[in-house]
Amino acid sequence: MNTKEENFLGGKMSHLLQALIKRLEGDIEVAKANIMVYIRNAAGIGEHVDVVETMELEVAKIADAEDKIAAIKKHFK
């Protein structure tokens, strides 16, 4: 069994797990885009009183998604 290509079931990572990874990667890209908007146009974002705190929440989303991707790859790939 090639451990890099097969999981504990003897097959490649399921399409559902691959889809989940892609979804999490999309979440990362959305959070990064939001951060770039805050950096480039912080004065134009009136509803966010604390832009730094809002950016920290986006960074937390990135970290959470990266942790989930790492866990999937560690346990199911």
Secondary structure, DSSP 8 states (H G I E B T S, - for coil): --TTT--TTSS---HHHHHHHHHHHHHHHHHHHHHHHHHH-GGG-TT-S-HHHHHHHHHHHHHHHHHHHHHHHHHH-
